[in-house]
Amino acid sequence: EVVRTAVVSGAHYETSSAFDVRIAHRLWRGGVLPAGRFIFCNGSKEAAYIAAIRDMRMAGCATIVPILDDPQEFELLADCPLPLLLGVRERKDAGGRPSKVTSIFPPPRGVPSGA
C-alpha cells in the first residue's frame, strides 16, 4: 500500500534486484505504475536481474532505466533488441572527487541532471 500511495503521488520507482523488477513489472502491467513513470534499476546486475530488466523492456515498458555501475553491465544489455534508456553511475574517490569514470549519457527527458 505504501508503494501504491507513493506512485499515485508521482514518485518514480527504484529497484535493486530481479525480485524488485518483477514487482515493478506486475505493478506496471496492472496499471498501478503509469507508463510515463521511470523505473530506475540500481545495484549490481547479476544474470537474473539483467534478465528481468530485459523482460520488462521486451514487454513494452520503455521507461525502465538500468543504472550502469561498470562496463560489463553495458555489455550484458547491449544486445537488447529494443532501445533501452541507460544511466551511468559516476564514481567518486574517498574525498568525493569524480574518478576517471564519468557519465557520457544525458539524463532522460524530464529527469533533472544528478537525479
Secondary structure, DSSP 8 states (H G I E B T S, - for coil): -HHHHHHHTT--EEE-SHHHHHHHHHHHHTTSS-TTS-EEE-S---HHHHHHHHHHHHTT-TTEEEEESSHHHHHHHTT-SS----EE---B-TTS-B-S----S---TTS-TT-
